[in-house]
Amino acid sequence: MSQSSIVAIVMPKWGLSMEEGRVNEWLVEEGARIAVGDALLEVETEKIAGTVEATDAGLLRRRVAEPGEVYPVKALLGVMAEPEVGDAEIDAFVAAQAAALEAAAESEPEPRYHFVEVGGRRLRYADRGEGAPPMVLIHGFGGDLDNWLFNIDALAAGRRVLALDLPGHGQSSKEVGDGSLATLAATVVGFLDALGVERAVLVGHSMGAAVAMQVAADAPERVSGLGLIAAVGLGPEIDAEYIAGFVAAASRRELKPWVERLFADRALVTRQLVEDLLRYKRIDGVAEALGGLSRALIDAGQQRIGLVATARASRVPVVVIWGSADAIIPAAHAHALGDAARVVVIDGAGHMVQMEAASKVNAALLEHLG
């Protein structure tokens, strides 16, 4: 029996900035038969807590990682192998994995992020994988490209994936102009121009989905598919109280309840996640940017943007994905496009469905837009 019959369970890399994770607890016992997609263990990073899921089926022979310990990305957490694989072979495999990790740590790391100037604004972006047409990930209001930390590598397994910080967000320039949807859409088109991308699949979350739909309306020749996740623009209802509360919050105590409203499982909101958001909100220009964008989004407690007709007129594949427990925008909006879109509603997930149910969101995007 060769070591090729042994399957490694390793610390995943959730987002380009993740370097390590703390193992909170194992969810399966040694000797358990594992299926693809089974939850194996809970891991907490500086950004968020998450669950490591099995990417292969097999028998869990050894739990290498200890609860409470911190391990670097790609560190061996556990081993799957059939009963005929001996303990000595597993011992050798564990030792070889440790040596490979040490050698990799000494190599030159690839850049996490890139920057490009578009329309006089400096934009941060991530660039992963190869293959056309590229997929461009567009975050929502108050977010950044790290909102895709559970998605980008999985989606980039067979194609190029780009994720950017919109103006006013992340590490991009904080000036947003008039804050209109047209301005944001023009920025995305300019981003495609700057990177030499002629045509792309656009996947947007919340406000980012509205931006994607506007790009499809303004420059249809540049769009080969639309992924709309918990989208702004498909109905009038929205939790305007959340938008106002998020913009106004000036302390961790004030901000945390609003961030928790984004998730069905509030335990996923770590102290570090809240502190990172608070640090972002204190950057010069952010308050003005968020204020301008919120006024462009909300009027009299409802969405100002209506894009149902725009999306229905699109001649490209469209998939709409929603969490059934979304507290920001009702999941009923998922069906607004009728037979013009494929609809995937994921039970028990909130507004940040791409983080709470990443594997299901990734699978839906690849199935309908891949």
QUIZI-V339388 format. One record per helix or strand of 3 or more residues. SS is the DSSP state (@ for helix, = for strand). FROM is the first residue (numbers start at 1). TO is the last residue. If there is no record, write none. Layout:
SS | FROM | TO
SS | FROM | TO
//
This chain:
@ | 3 | 5
= | 7 | 10
= | 20 | 26
= | 39 | 44
= | 48 | 53
= | 58 | 63
= | 70 | 72
= | 76 | 80
@ | 87 | 105
= | 114 | 118
= | 121 | 128
= | 134 | 138
@ | 145 | 148
@ | 152 | 155
= | 161 | 164
@ | 181 | 194
= | 200 | 205
@ | 207 | 218
@ | 220 | 222
= | 223 | 229
@ | 240 | 248
@ | 252 | 260
@ | 266 | 268
@ | 271 | 281
@ | 286 | 297
@ | 308 | 312
= | 317 | 323
@ | 331 | 335
@ | 338 | 340
= | 342 | 346
@ | 353 | 356
@ | 358 | 369
//
